[in-house]
């Protein structure tokens, strides 16, 4: 279906593709992966014919209909539904011809073709696609101009899917979707009858939908058997073998060189030495596939720790209209080391809860208690647009580090993956991934007790997502994650909350059960949970959560005695210093006697505290050892 032969392309002198060749067979679903900025989106532009290659060719069968999401979101007074319907050009042309046709033969031909393409069900199909991507029936009738850019991009995606092309080009389609839309899209792609070429950094999407993986690295595209996890294993194995081969070659080269160095001056060994020199010259160097490391994310913890819970909501209600709360009856608790994933359909109130926690809206009923000095860092995609477009990353940091040296400011940016050659670039010219890194740096700059991360992986490539996961898992504070990236949630989250039916509460199933719930289209989350059988993963999740909850009192008591032991040790140090004053007993025996009594008492209390701590520590160790 799609053939790329010896493709070479440069942009502004920079080589993106060098004599790369591969093909995409009909009805095959291929994932396209590689670091940000290596040229994946550029290849799509080449396939669509928007730009021409420097050398080589791209060929598509003449009858193949290619569909891709337009870069510009739809606008204007046309309704979302009509915009999607207009994407099927053949249907629109046939309907226009049917209105003016008079010849019986033409009318029959038009009606037959309309039946073949299922024109009678077009509106229902378009509505189903829009519903899957988060548009309600009411939304579908509203004009495109009523929606934000992200929602209009969803409409553009819906139009592309509705047109049912033979080859579907999708460039990071989940970036504008929530988790529910991403799960729906995954199911749609799996059932899609044509070929799919998919640029994505969403591991779950690639694992679920792809037969092959195209990997772009060093200006070459290599095809691997999919899905993504399989590709990753194969790549790791190839790298391991290449490293072993290189080690063997290096070892042989060292031996040959040692022989030459030792015997090159001896006439009797000269021919043998020369032979070994020729062998070394003929050795083809083995390239080692060493990945370029990505910069880590640095998520500093606030210096002062808070006793649990850091947030407690009791019978809480919130929203924008006191008469019509969006969320109510909430009983939630966040401790200082919690890892929570927030689930819920679009419009269920996830962002509303985030705004409540960050004091953007108030509690309308019930109570919300937070530590007075609690620091919350909130990452949301819309905040990226709030970066000063003409201001460089370095200038953004000056505002936060007014007294620091230039070296300190630049070092801080480098820690978040912004190299020196990008630190002076205006924010509007940074890539999406660089903007996300800059924003993450700014919101967590002074340390926080709670991170609220709303779609933090948009625009991050696979390696940067892995770095973010590692940063979250090593962060010492609490984290609340809202994301369409299921791999991120499953890698970082200990427990789940579900936002549904006008409230937020614990969800005791796992992500697979939630995926089934969404695909079944159940309205009642509780009903779905009753139907879904908990698998081993869900059982382990619940067991771990219950175990952590049961251990909290023991951990708190152990911490209390540890603190008491340190306090008493400090008192003993002070008393010993007082007793060590030269001539104290002769000069002031009363004070010396009093200090001695206090020391004896402190020792007695210390011994008791240590016994208590040991008893609690033993109980904690036994509890942790239990299955």
N, C-alpha and C positions, 0 to 999 in steps of 0.2 A: 504493500500500500504506500509506504513512505520509504524512499531510498535516498540516502545521503552518501555521496561518493567523493573521497579526497577533498573534503571541505576545508578551505583555508579562509580565515577572515581576521582582519585587523581593525581596531577602532582607535583612532588617533595615534597610530603607530604601535599600539599594544596588541600583541598577538593573542587572540582568544581561541582560535581553532587552527590546527595545523594538520592538514591531510588526514582528517578523521573520516572514517567510513562506518556506517551501520545501517540497518534497516528495521522498520517496524512492520511486522506482518499484520494482515487484516484481522480484526476482532481480538487483537492482543492489547493487553493493558500494561503499559510500561511506565515505571517511575523514573524520574530524572533527578539525580541528586548531585551535589557538589557544593563547595564553599560559596558563600555570597560573593558576588562580584566576578565570578569566573566566566560568566557568559551564558547562563541557562536561558534567561529571558531573551537575550540577543538571538539565540538559535530559533526561538519561536518566531521572532520577527523575520528571520531569514526564511523560515518555512512558509510564513504567510505572504512572502514576497514584498514586504515593506522595505527591505534593503537587499542588496545583492552581494553574493560572496566574492571574495578576491580571486578565488580559484575553486575548482571542483563544481559539483552540481547537486541540486536538490530536486528530486522528481516525485511527483504524486500522480497517481492514475487520474486521467482526465475526468472521469465520472465521479470522483471522490468529492464529497461535500465536507469541507473543513469548517469546524466551529470553534471559536475561541471567544473569551470574554473581552469585550472592548475595554480599552484603557480609560475612556471617558465614561462616567456614569450617566445614565439617561436623565433628562430633565424636562421641564415644560409642563403644559397642562394635561398631557395624555395620561390616562390612568395606568397604574402598574400592570393591571391585567391586560389592557389593550396593547401596552408596549410589548409584553411577552408574546401575545398572539401575533403581533406584526412581525415577529422574528421568523415565522414560517412563510417565506416569500412565495413559495409555490401555492400554498393555500390562499394567500391574499390575492395572487394573480388569478387563480381559478375562480374565486368568488367574484372578482371584478368582471371576468369574462362571462360568468353565468348571468350577470345582470343585463348584459347587452346581447347575448347570443340569441339568434333567431332560427338558425338551421338546426333541424332535429338531430342530425348526425353529430354536430358540434355539442349540442346540449347533452346528448347521451354520453359523449366522450368525456365532457367536463364532469358530469355527475358520477360517472364510473371512477374517474381519477380521484374525485373528492372522497368517494367511499373507500378507495384503496388507501388513501393517506389518513383515514379516520377523522375527516374534518368535522364530522358531527359531534365528536367527543373532544374537540380541541380545547374548548373553554374549560371543560372538567379536568383535562390533563394539565392545562396551564395553572388552574387553581390548585391542583394537587401539588405541583412542584413549588408554587409560591407558599403554600401552607407548610410544606416540609422545610422551607428556608425561613420560616418564622413570620410570614405575613398572614394576618387574620383575614376573614372574608371581608370585613369592613375596610381593612388596609388596602386590599386588592382594588378597590374602587376609587381610592384616593389618587390625586395627581402625583406624578413623580416628583414634582417640585416641593411637595410637602415633606419629603424624606431627607435625612442626612446623607452625606456622601457614602458612608458605609452601607446604609440600607439600599441606596440606589445601585451600588455595586452588586448587592445580592440580587436585585432585579435583573441586572445585566447577566449574571450567572444563570438565573432562571430562564431568561430568553435563549441563551445558548443551549441549555439542556432541552428546552421545548422544541427547538428546531431539529433535533434528532439527526445531527450530522453523522457521516461515516467515520470521520476522524475528529476526536474531541481533544483540543489543546487546553489544558488547565494549568494556570500559573498561580501557585499558592492559593487555591480556591477557599481554603478554610480561614484565611486571614481576616475576612469580614464576617465570619460566622461564629456563633456561640457553639457550645458543646452539643446542644441539641441539633442545630443545623449541620454540624460536622458529622454527627452520627447518621443523620438522614442522608447526607451526600454520599457517605461511604456505602450505604445500602444501595443507593441509586447507581453509583458507578459499578458496583458488583453485578448489577442486572443489566447494565447498558449493553446493547447488542453490538455496537461498533468498536472501533479501536480507540484507545485513550493514551495520550502522552501527557504525563502528570508531573509537573514540578511541585515538589512538596518537601517540607522538613517535618511533617507530621508522621511519626513512626507508625502509629496505629493505622492511619489511613494507608500508608504504603504496604504495611503487612497484610492488611485485609483485602486490598484491591489489585495488587500488581502481580503479573506473571514474570516480568523481567525488570531488571534495574539497569538504567544507563548511568554510568558514573563518569562525571567530567572532572578530569584532573590533568594538569600539565598540558593543556590544549588538546587532549585526546579524550575520546568517549569510548569507554569499554562496556560491553554488555555482559551482564551476569544473570544467572538464574535468580528469580525472586522467590519469596517476597524479601523485604528489606533485611530482616534478621538473618536470613539465609545468605544474602549478599555480604553482610557484615562478617559472618563467620568465614565465608570463602576468602574475602579480602584479608582478614587477619591471618588465615592459613597461608595465603600466598606471601604475605609480608614475612611471616615466620620462616618459610622455606627460603625466600630470597636472602634473609639475614644469615641463615645457615650456610647457603651456598657462598655468600660473600666471605663469611668467616673462613670457609675451607679454601677459597681462592686466595685470600690474604695470607693464610698460613702457608700455602704452597709458594706464593710469591716470596715470602720471607725466607723460606728454605732455599729457593733458587738464588735469591740475592745473596744469602750468606755463603753459598758455594762459590758464586762469582767473586765476591769480595775476598774470599780466602785463597782461591787458586788462580785468579786471573793473571798473576805475575809468574806463575810456574809454567814453563814450556810444555811439560808433560801433560798438563791439565788444560791447556789453552783452548783446545778444540771443544772439550766438554763444557768449559766455561762459556765459550761463544754460543754453543748450542742452547745453553740455558738462557742466555740473554735473548736469543731469538724466540724461545718459548714464552718468555715474559712479554715480549713485544706483541705476540699473537694473542695473548689473553684478552678476551673481551671483558671490559669492566662490567660488573653486575650492579645494576642500580638498586639501591636499597629504598624501599617504600617507607620512608620516615615521614610521618604526618607532621605538618607544621602545627605546633601547639597554639591553641587559642588562648587569649588572655582570660584569666579567671574573673569572676564577679566577686567584689569585696562588699559584703553586707555587714557593716559594723553593728555591734550590739550596744544599746545604751549603757552607760557606765553604771548607773544605779539600777539594781534589780528590784523588782516588785514582788511582794508576797501574793500568792494566789488567792482568789482569782483576780486577774487584772481587769476583766470586764464581766459584769453580771447583769443580765436583763431578766426582770421578773414581770410576767403578765404584760409585756411591753407591746405597745402599738405605735406605729409611725406612718408617715406619709406626707403629702403636700397639702391636704385639705383636712382640717380637724373633723369634718363631718363624714369624710370618706377615707379612712385609713387604708393604706395598701397592705400593710402587715399588722397583724394583731395576735394576741395570745402567745407571744414569744417568751420562752423560758430558756435562756441560753447562758452558757458560762465559758469563758476563755481563760485558760491558765497560761503561765509564762512560757511554757515549752510546747504548747499545742501546735499541731499541724492539721488544719481543717480544710477540706475541699467543699466549696459551696456549689451545689447543683440546683437546677431549676430551669424550666422552659423560659423562653424569651418573654419578658413582661411580667414574670412571676414576682419580681421584687428583689433580685440579687443586688442590683446597683443601689436600690433604696436602702438595703441593710448596710452596704458599704458607706453610704452617705451618713447614715445614722451613727455608725461607729466613728466616723471622722468629723462629727459635729457639724455637718453641712445641713442637716435637718434635725428637728427635735423629737423627743418622745412625746407622743400625744396622750398616752395613757400608760399606766404602770410605771416602772422605774428602770433606769439604767445607771448602774454604779460603776465608776471608773476611778482608778487612782488619779489624784490631782496632777501628778507629774508624769503621767503616762504619755509616752511619745509614740505616735503612730505614723508610719510611712505608707503612703497610698500611691501605688502605681496604676494608672489607667491609660488606655490607649489615646483617649482624647487629649490627655495632657501633653502628648508629644507635639500636637499642633500648637500648644501654648508656649513652646520654646520660642524665644525671640529669634525670628528667622534670620535677621541680619547680624546676630551676635554669635561670635565663635564659642566653641566649647570652653576655651581658656577664659574668655571674658565672663561666661556664666559662673565659672569657679571663683573668679576674683571676688565676686559679691559675697561668696561664702567663706573665703579665706583672705580677708582684707589685710591681715598682718603677716601673712606667710610670704616666703620668698618665692620667686618665680620657679625655682627648681622644685620646691615642695608642691606647688600647684600642678606643675606638669607631671610630677611623679604620681600625684593623686589621680589624674586623668589616665595615665598609663596603666595604673592598677585596674582600671575599668575597661581596658582594651581600646583606648584611643591613642594611637601612636603619635609621636611629635609632629609628623607631617600632616596630621588631620586635626590637630588641636586649634589651629588658626582658621579652619574652614568655617564659614557661616553655617549655622544650624540648618538652614534651608537646603544646603548642598550636601549635607551628610546623608549617608544611606539610611534606610529604615532601621537596620541593625545598629548602626552607630548612634542614631537618635535614641533608640531604646536603651543602649548602654549609658548614654549621657543622662537620660532622665532617671534611670535607676541609681546612678551616682548622686544626682541632686537630691532625690527624695529621701535617700538613706544616709545623707552626708554626715550628720551629727550622731548617727546611731538611733535605733528605735527599739521599743519593747515589742511592738506588733507590726508586722508587714502585711498589708492588704495588697495582693497582686492580682489585678484584673487584666487577663490576657497578656501576660508578660512575654510570651514566646513569639508573638507576631513579629515577623521580619528577622527573627534569629535563625541562623542555619543550625544543622544538626549538632555540630560540635559546640556551638555557643549555648544551645539548649542543655547539652550535657554539663557544661560549665555552670549554668544557672542552677541545675538540679543539685550539683555538688555544693554550691554556695548555700542553697536553701537548707540542705541537710546538715551543714556544719554551722549554720546560724543558730545562735543560742536563744533567740527570742521566739515569740509565737508567730505563726504564719497562717493567713487565710487566703486561699487560692481560688480564683474564678478563672477557668480556662477551658478551651475546646481541646486542648492537648491531653488526651487521656494518659499517655505515657508519663507526662509531668505529674499529673495527679497521683497516679499509682506509685510513682517513685518517691514522692515527697509527703504524702498525706497519710495520717494515722486514722482519722475518722472523717465521716461525711455528714454534711447537713443538707437537707432538701428544702428548697423554697417552693412551696406549692399550696394551693387552696388558701391563700391569704395568710400564711404563717411560715415560720422556719423552725425546723426541728431535726433531731438526729435521723439519719438514714442508715439502717443497720445492715443493708446489703452491700454488694461490691459494685464496681463499675460495669461489669458484664450484666448484672441484673438490671442496672439502670439503663443500659443500652437496650435490653429486651423490652423494658417498660416503655421506652420512647418509641421503639419501632412498632409495638403493638398499638400505640395511640391511646393508651389508657388515660382517662381523665383524672382518676383518683390514685394518687401515689400509694396510699395505704392498701388499696385493693390489689395493685400490682405487686406490692411486697408480699402480700399473703399468698399470691399465686406462685411467685418465683421461689423455687427450692434453693435454699442457701447451699452453695457449693463449698468446697474445702477452704477456698480463699476467704469467703465471707465469714465462715466459722472462725478461721484464724484471726480475722480482723476484729470480730466481736470479742473473742477470747482475749486478744491482746489489749483491747480497750478496757475490758473488765478487770484484767490483771493490773493494768496501770492504775486504774481507779482504786483498786483494793490496796495497792502499795503506797498510795499517796500519804495516808496517815502515818505509816511507818517511816517513810522518807522524811516527812515533816518533823517527826519526833527525833529521828537520828540527827537531822540538821540542828534541831534545838539543842541537843546535848553536845554536839560538836561546838556550837557557838558558846555554850556554857563552859566547856573545857578550856577553850581559848581564853575566855574572860578570866577564869580562875588562874590560869597559867600567867596571865598578865599581872594579876594581883600578887602572885608569889614573887615574880620578878621585882616588882616595886618594893615589897616587904623585905626581900633579900638585900636590895640596895640600901634600904634604911638600916637594917641590922649590921651591914658591913661598914658603917661609919666608924672610923677609928675612935676608940675610947668611949663608945656610947654607953656601955654598961657602967663604967666608972662615973661618967659625967651625968647621965640621966637614966638611972636604973628603972624608973617608973615607965618611961617611954619605951625602953628596951623590952621590959616585961610585957607591956601592952602589945608591942609589935610581934613579940614571940607568940603570944596567945592568938593573935589574928592569923599568924602564919600557920599555926597548928590547925586552926579552924578551917583555913583555906585548903590545907592539905587534905583534911577530912572530907570537905565538900568536893574536892577534885577527885578523890578516890571514889566517892559515891557517884559522881557524874560519869566517870569512866566506866564504872560497873553498869550503870543504866545504859550508856551508849553501847557497850558490848552486848548487853541483853537485846537491845533493839536491833543492832547490826546482825546478830545471829538470827533473829526472827526474819529480818529482811532477806538475808542470804538464803534461808530455808524456803521462804515464799518464792523467791526468784528461781530457785532450783526446781520447784514443782512444775509438772507439765500442765 
